Amino acid sequence: MLFPNSVTSFEHDEKIPTIYSWTIGVQRDLGAGMLLDLAYVGNVGRNLSQQRNLNLVPYGARFLPQNADPANPATPLPDNFFRQYPGLSNLNYREYSGISDYNALQASLNRRFAAGVQFGISYTLSKAQDYTSGDAGQLPTYQPDREWLYGPAGFDQTHVAVANFIWDLPRASRVIRSRIVAAVLDNWQISGIGTLASGTPTGLNLATSDNFDFSGGGDGTRVNVTGPVRYVKDRNTLQWVAPDFVARPARGEFGNAGKVVFRNPGIHNWDMALFKNIPWGGRGRQLQFRWEAYNVFNHTQFAGVDTTARFNPAGEQINANFGRVTSTRPPRQMQASLRIQF
């Protein structure tokens, strides 16, 4: 058997992960086939599965003289030489201490299908918070859980607005009575769904050109934030946020950046479909032509942003891509198909 090994252990008195949910709403028939729905929706999660490394070396441990490499006193020995539990490297302890909460105002207005038209509009104003957005997320060993990790969840979107519609286009043959006009211009239907949504939250990564050890162990060090984040949103340079709000921390500092520092680009997207129904043979038989387009207006939608602040020994931020967009969502995609219904 090789040493040291990483092992995973589990909380002895395992708690049952639990979600408590509640909602209160009101619906109002506005007439003309329209229904308004307003609701408050909330939930809290308790005893959620998380993970903590019980064998993480403490803050400052690599700076202690007794942990220095005898052959090179300027550098420390590997962490495994002075962990709390000898013979083990990481001791990942699965516990059930995670929490989460969600609060939202949800509103929708829908019109039932009538006279060839149906549409709906919905809006959600919400806030989702947690420690980690996933099963067995890593908790700090030495930092307080709430101060270090509690904040907006990785999937949190403050504003989400969605609109949808279906429209049976008017029959041209009612105006121009012709078999050719009826065959070509009748029985068309158009539908679509549009989404406007806030971007998801993100934190920052700290890197250096000199592999500097700020903390000597522990849960690590974060970037120092020196001022408010300024959103640039410059499509010419792909700069999403100005890079001048960060600074290199000093040795022994934890950094003051929180779990979330700014938000990624949001979503502005429209998907649409055009249908042509061609009756044949009676008894509900028809040939349907479909043309579907995703991101139909081919609107450039930024996605990921470079969040790594890299510093040289002089404290200068040297990552030229920091705060810039690194990816986009898919461009317009279209597909056509024929379907026989019988």
SULMO-V514459 format. One record per residue. RES is the residue in one small letter. SS is DSSP state (hx for helix, st for strand, lp for the rest). PHI is phi as a letter, one per 40 degrees, with the letter a starting at -180 (none if undefined). PSI is psi in radians with two decimals (999 if undefined). Layout:
BEGIN
res-><RES/RES>
ss-><SS/SS>
phi-><PHI/PHI>
psi-><PSI/PSI>
END
This chain:
BEGIN
res-><m/l/f/p/n/s/v/t/s/f/e/h/d/e/k/i/p/t/i/y/s/w/t/i/g/v/q/r/d/l/g/a/g/m/l/l/d/l/a/y/v/g/n/v/g/r/n/l/s/q/q/r/n/l/n/l/v/p/y/g/a/r/f/l/p/q/n/a/d/p/a/n/p/a/t/p/l/p/d/n/f/f/r/q/y/p/g/l/s/n/l/n/y/r/e/y/s/g/i/s/d/y/n/a/l/q/a/s/l/n/r/r/f/a/a/g/v/q/f/g/i/s/y/t/l/s/k/a/q/d/y/t/s/g/d/a/g/q/l/p/t/y/q/p/d/r/e/w/l/y/g/p/a/g/f/d/q/t/h/v/a/v/a/n/f/i/w/d/l/p/r/a/s/r/v/i/r/s/r/i/v/a/a/v/l/d/n/w/q/i/s/g/i/g/t/l/a/s/g/t/p/t/g/l/n/l/a/t/s/d/n/f/d/f/s/g/g/g/d/g/t/r/v/n/v/t/g/p/v/r/y/v/k/d/r/n/t/l/q/w/v/a/p/d/f/v/a/r/p/a/r/g/e/f/g/n/a/g/k/v/v/f/r/n/p/g/i/h/n/w/d/m/a/l/f/k/n/i/p/w/g/g/r/g/r/q/l/q/f/r/w/e/a/y/n/v/f/n/h/t/q/f/a/g/v/d/t/t/a/r/f/n/p/a/g/e/q/i/n/a/n/f/g/r/v/t/s/t/r/p/p/r/q/m/q/a/s/l/r/i/q/f>
ss-><lp/lp/lp/lp/st/st/st/st/st/st/lp/lp/lp/lp/lp/lp/lp/st/st/st/st/st/st/st/st/st/st/st/st/st/st/lp/lp/st/st/st/st/st/st/st/st/st/st/st/st/st/st/st/st/st/st/st/st/lp/lp/lp/lp/lp/lp/lp/hx/hx/hx/lp/hx/hx/hx/st/st/lp/lp/st/st/st/st/st/lp/lp/hx/hx/hx/lp/lp/lp/lp/lp/lp/st/st/st/st/st/st/st/st/st/st/st/st/st/st/st/st/st/st/st/st/st/st/st/st/st/st/st/lp/lp/st/st/st/st/st/st/st/st/st/st/st/st/st/st/lp/lp/lp/lp/lp/lp/st/st/st/lp/lp/lp/lp/lp/hx/hx/hx/hx/hx/lp/st/st/lp/lp/lp/lp/lp/lp/st/st/st/st/st/st/st/st/st/st/lp/lp/lp/hx/hx/hx/lp/lp/lp/lp/hx/hx/hx/hx/hx/hx/hx/lp/lp/st/st/st/st/st/st/st/st/st/st/lp/lp/lp/st/st/lp/lp/st/st/st/st/lp/lp/lp/lp/lp/lp/lp/lp/lp/lp/lp/lp/lp/lp/lp/st/st/lp/lp/lp/lp/lp/st/st/st/st/lp/lp/lp/lp/st/st/st/lp/lp/lp/lp/st/st/lp/lp/lp/lp/lp/lp/lp/lp/lp/lp/lp/lp/lp/lp/st/st/lp/lp/lp/st/st/st/st/st/st/st/st/st/st/st/st/st/lp/lp/lp/lp/lp/lp/st/st/st/st/st/st/st/st/st/lp/lp/lp/lp/lp/lp/lp/st/lp/lp/st/lp/lp/st/st/st/st/lp/lp/lp/lp/lp/st/lp/lp/lp/lp/lp/lp/st/st/lp/lp/st/lp/lp/lp/lp/st/st/st/st/st/st/st/st/st/lp>
phi-><none/c/b/c/b/c/b/b/b/b/d/c/c/c/c/c/d/b/b/b/b/a/a/a/a/b/b/b/c/c/g/f/g/b/b/b/b/b/a/b/b/a/a/b/b/b/g/c/c/b/b/b/c/c/b/c/c/c/d/g/c/c/c/c/d/c/b/c/c/d/c/a/d/c/b/c/c/d/d/c/c/b/c/c/b/c/g/b/c/c/b/c/b/c/b/b/b/c/b/a/a/a/b/a/b/b/b/a/b/b/b/c/c/a/f/g/b/a/a/a/b/b/a/b/b/a/a/b/b/a/c/b/c/i/c/f/c/c/c/c/c/b/c/c/d/c/c/c/b/c/i/d/c/c/b/c/b/c/b/b/b/b/b/a/a/b/b/c/c/d/c/c/c/c/c/b/c/a/c/c/c/c/c/c/b/c/g/c/b/b/a/a/a/b/b/b/a/c/c/c/c/a/c/b/b/b/a/b/c/b/f/c/c/c/b/g/h/g/c/g/b/b/c/c/c/c/a/c/c/b/c/c/f/c/c/c/b/g/c/c/b/c/c/c/b/b/a/c/c/c/c/g/c/c/g/b/c/c/d/b/b/a/b/c/d/c/b/b/a/b/b/b/a/b/b/b/c/b/c/a/g/g/f/g/c/a/b/b/c/b/b/b/b/b/f/d/c/f/c/c/b/c/b/c/b/c/b/c/c/b/b/c/d/c/g/c/c/b/c/c/c/c/g/c/c/b/a/b/c/d/c/c/b/b/a/b/a/b/b/c/b/a>
psi-><2.35/2.52/2.72/2.72/2.63/2.38/2.78/2.28/2.91/2.57/2.29/-0.89/1.37/2.27/2.70/2.07/2.31/2.42/2.18/2.18/2.61/2.72/2.60/2.31/2.91/2.42/2.52/2.18/2.02/-0.01/2.98/0.52/0.26/2.40/2.23/2.33/2.13/2.35/2.58/2.23/2.32/2.74/2.75/2.51/2.40/2.66/0.66/2.59/2.21/3.04/2.49/2.39/1.84/-0.16/0.44/2.34/2.53/2.87/2.36/-0.08/-0.62/-0.20/-0.14/2.44/-0.66/-0.25/0.18/2.66/2.08/-0.54/-0.36/1.44/-0.26/-0.24/2.60/2.81/2.85/2.63/-0.58/-0.24/-0.32/0.58/2.83/-0.67/1.76/2.62/-0.13/2.60/-1.74/2.32/1.59/2.03/2.01/2.03/3.00/1.18/0.05/2.63/2.78/2.79/2.65/2.28/2.35/2.51/2.14/2.24/2.49/2.57/2.09/2.44/2.19/2.73/2.05/2.49/0.56/0.19/2.40/2.42/2.83/2.55/2.31/2.61/2.40/2.20/1.99/2.93/2.13/2.28/2.63/-3.08/-1.03/2.48/1.21/2.87/2.36/0.72/2.70/2.13/2.73/2.69/-0.62/-0.48/2.65/2.34/-0.88/-0.78/-0.56/-0.62/-0.39/2.23/-2.95/2.37/2.75/-0.37/0.10/2.30/1.98/-0.83/2.30/2.07/2.30/2.32/2.49/2.68/2.71/2.30/2.06/1.91/2.51/2.56/2.10/-0.44/-0.26/-0.43/-0.78/1.82/1.80/2.41/-0.65/-0.80/-0.75/-0.74/-0.63/-0.70/-0.12/2.85/0.66/2.53/2.42/2.47/2.79/2.84/2.24/2.50/2.28/2.12/2.55/2.75/2.79/2.69/2.71/2.64/-2.82/2.64/2.51/2.25/2.77/2.74/-0.23/0.20/0.77/2.41/1.85/-0.68/-0.30/0.32/-2.84/-2.72/0.09/-3.09/2.51/2.92/2.60/2.22/2.13/-0.12/-3.12/2.62/2.29/2.07/2.18/-0.84/0.82/1.91/-0.31/-0.67/-0.09/0.34/2.13/-0.79/2.59/2.43/0.24/0.32/0.20/2.71/2.69/2.25/2.85/2.86/2.33/-0.17/2.64/-0.26/2.58/0.05/2.41/-3.06/-0.69/2.31/-0.72/-3.13/2.51/2.93/2.58/-2.94/2.33/1.71/2.50/2.24/2.35/2.72/2.51/2.27/2.49/2.04/2.18/1.77/2.55/2.35/0.01/-3.05/0.69/0.12/2.42/2.71/2.21/2.20/2.30/2.32/2.07/2.42/2.25/2.35/1.00/-0.56/0.06/0.69/2.17/2.15/1.93/2.65/-1.60/2.70/2.45/2.04/0.25/1.98/2.03/2.23/2.56/3.04/-0.44/-0.06/0.18/2.39/2.06/0.09/1.85/-0.36/0.01/2.23/0.03/2.72/2.38/-0.21/2.86/2.79/2.88/2.53/-3.04/2.33/2.35/2.64/2.58/2.61/2.80/2.39/2.34/2.18/2.29/999>
END
